[in-house]
Amino acid sequence: MPRKLTSDTNAEKAVQAFTARTAATSRNLSHAWLTIAELLMTCEVWNSGKWKRFREQLVLRESNDYKINKDGPSQALKEAVLMGDYLASKLGVERNSLCSSIGGFLKGLKIQPNNPRGHAFRSLIANVLAIYGDSTLTVEEEVNPYPLFPGFIFNLRSANPRIDIVISRNKQIVALCSTRWSYRHDRVDILEEAHAYMAAARRVNPNCKFFGITAEVNPARLKKVVKSSAPCQRNAAVERLVHLHCPLVTTVIGHNGELKHLMDLTEWVEDSKNWH
């Protein structure tokens, strides 16, 4: 399916890196998450203008969550160890080599990572959908909502809001996506954007869906959106919360039941044939 390129040069570099790594490893859709993880996950934190190793474990939450208390490692740090073990096994590298095997794209940029990682994640998700999803769909990023939905006002944090990903079939919008590498518990943009856009989107197409897509690993934050999605709430604005790789936050760290309604990235892409 067509994907319209963005003006974000770093995000497009991430897509190029994904393409090169996919070709080198012969990975398919079920392993797309692994290539994204290689590019965007790190064991470092950005501090004083440079990358610094931090406890030799994956840093996927705020660094102050990864504590060693008098009773031992915090729960977040224990979970980081389990996730690191899992990722190393999937990459086929020795556990003590994991930290040097990931995050090369981000470290190569040599700039503060939060915004570049978020934009790269958006473009990588759009690219995965474009490569492996329904070929009759069109994928566009950072779309101004006002021309799409004239007559509506969107009261969001930004004065110039953009929809992360807009998906169309035969020029009809069939899905909107909010992509967040991670998000705060107290202000969840995925929910705010779903509530802002879906009233307008359903006037245009009653079957239009809204997906949140994330790599967040904090179970409490994930549950907050899952509880507001269609499997858990009648007439929900959010169809499903999609995770980069569900096993990371379910079977690997033992939150299977609480997060059973998460949708895996692979499943989401395969479901694209049903969007009308």
N, C-alpha and C positions, 0 to 999 in steps of 0.2 A: 504494500500500500504506500502511497506517497507520504513523505514527511517533509514539511517545509522547513528549511534551515533557519536557524536563529541568527541574530546579530551578535550573540555572545561568543566571542572567540574561544574562551576557555572551555565553555560547554561543548562547542564543536570539536575542540581538541580531545575532550573526553570521549566523544562518539568515535573519533578516528582511532583512539587508543583501544576502545572496545572492539572495533572492527578488526584491528591488527591482532589483538590477543585472541579473538574468537577464531580467526583463520589459523593462527599458530597452534591452537589447542584442539581444533575441530569440535568445539563445544556446540551443543544444540540449545533449544529453548530451555530445557530443564536445567541447564547449567549457566544460563545467562546471569542469574543472580551472583554466581561465583566470580564471574569476570567483573561485575560491578563492585563486589566486595574487594577484589584485588586492587581496584583503582581507588576506592574511596574510604576504605577502612584503614586505620592506623593504630599503632601502639604508642603514638606520640601525642603530646599536646603542644599547641602553639603558645610560646611564652617569650616575651621580650623580643619579638621580631624573628624568632627562629623555632624550628622543631626541636623538642626535647623528649627523650624516652621517658615513659612513665610506668613504672612497676612491671615492665616487660609483658603487659597484657593489653588486649584490645581496649581502646578507649571509645566507647560508644554512648556514654552518658557523661554528665558533668564530672569533671575529675574529682571534685570533693565527695562524690558518692563512693569512690574507691578508697575506702579507709581500712587501716589495720588498727583495730581497737585492742584493748587489754585482753579481750576474749578471742581475738583473732580477726581474720578478714571480714569485712562487711559482706552482707548478702550480695550487693552489686558486684563486689570484687570476686566473690566465689562464682557468680554467674559469668563474669568475664573470663575466668579460667576455663569454664566448661565450653563457652562459645569459642574460645581460642583453640581448645583441643579439637573441637568439631571442625572448625575452619581449616586447621592444619591437615586433618585427615582428608578433607574433601579436595584440598589443593595438592595433596600427595607430597607434603614437605615435612621435615622433622619439626617437632614442636618448638625446639629452640631456634629454628630458622624462620618461624612464622613472621616475626616482626620485620625482618629484612626482606620478606617476600611480598609484602602488601604496601599499598599507599604510595607507590612510586609516582603516580600521576599528580597527587596533591603536593607531595614534597618537591616535585619538579617545578611547580608554579612559584614556589618561594614567596608566597604572600599569605596573609591571614585567610584561613581556609573556610570559614563558615559560609559566606555567600557563594564562593566558587563551588564548594561541595554541593550546596543546595541547587544551584543552577545546573551543574553537571548531572546531578541525580535526575532532575526533570528531563533533561535532554536524553539521558541514557534510557529512561523509562519509555519516552516517546519513540526512541529508536528501536527498542526491543519490540514494541507493539507494531511498528512499521515493518520490521523484518519478518516477524513470526505470526502476526495477527491476520485477520481477515483482509484479503487483498483489495477489497472494494471500498475500504475506508480511507479517509484522508485525515492526517494527524497534523495539527498546528499548535505551536507553543506561544505562550505569553500574548494572549489575545485580548484586545480591548473589548470589554463586555458591552459598551454602549452602542456601537454599531450593530452588534448581534441582537440586542434586546432594546430597541428604541422605546422611549417612554418610561423606562424604569430608572430608579435611582438606587445605587448600591452603597450603603453606608458602611464602608470598611475602613481599616486603619489607613490605607493609602489613599491619597487624593486622586491618584491615577491607577486604579486597580487593573490587574491583568489576570486572566484565567490561565493557569499553568498549562493545561493541555485541553484542547477542544477537538473532538472527534466527530467527523461527519460522514454520512453515507448519501451519495447522490445529492449533495449540497444541503442535506437536512442534518441538523445537529442531533447526534444520538447519545453522546456522553461528554461530561465535563469532569476534569480531574484536578484535584489539589495535591501536589506532591510536596512532601516534607521529609527530608532526611531524618529529622527528629523534631519534636515540638514540646513546648512547655505544658504542664498540667493545668495551669491556671488560665491560659489563654490559647485555645486550640483553633488555629486559623482554618483547619479543615472544616470544623463545624460552622464557624462564622461564615465561611464562603458558601458552604452548602445552603445554609438558610438564606443567604443574600441572593444567590443566583437561581435556585431551583423553581421559585414561583414564576420567574420570567421564562425559564427554560421550558417548563411544562405548559406554558401558554403556546409556545412555538411547536413543541412536540411532547404530548402527554406521556410518551414512553421514554423520554430522555432520562439518563441515569447520571448520578454523581458518585464518583469514586474518590476516596482518600487513599493516597499511596505513600508508604513510609518505610523507613528502615529503623524506626524507633524500637528500643529494646526494653524500655521501662514498662513492665506489665500493667501498672496502675494507669499510666497514660494511654496505653493501648485500649484498655477496657473502657475508658471514658468515651472513646469514639465508637467502639464496637457496640456499646449499649445504646448508642444513638443511631445505629444502622438498621437496615430493613429486616434482618433476621430477628432483631430484638425489639423493634419499635414499629408500631403500625403507622403507615404513611410517612415513614422517615425520609428526610431530605437526602441522607447518605445511603446509597444502595449497599455498598460494602466498604470496609476498610481492608485495603490490599497491603500485604507485607512483602518486602523484598524476598524473604525466605522464611516461611512460617515455622519450620522446625527450630530455627534459632531461638525463638521465644516460646515455643510450646514444648516439644519433647526434650530438647537439649537442657532447658532449665526448669522443666517440670510444671509448666502452666497450661497443660493440655486442655483441661475442662474449662478454665476461666476464659480461654481465648479460642474456643472451638469455632467461633463464627468469623475468625479472621480468614481472609481469602489470600491464597498464595499467588505470587506474581505469575507463575506458569499457568495456573488455573484461570486467572484474569485474562491473559492473552488468548487462551483457548476459547474463552467465553465470548470473545469479540464478535464471533459470527452471529451471535444472538442479539446484538444491539441494533435496534431499528427505530 
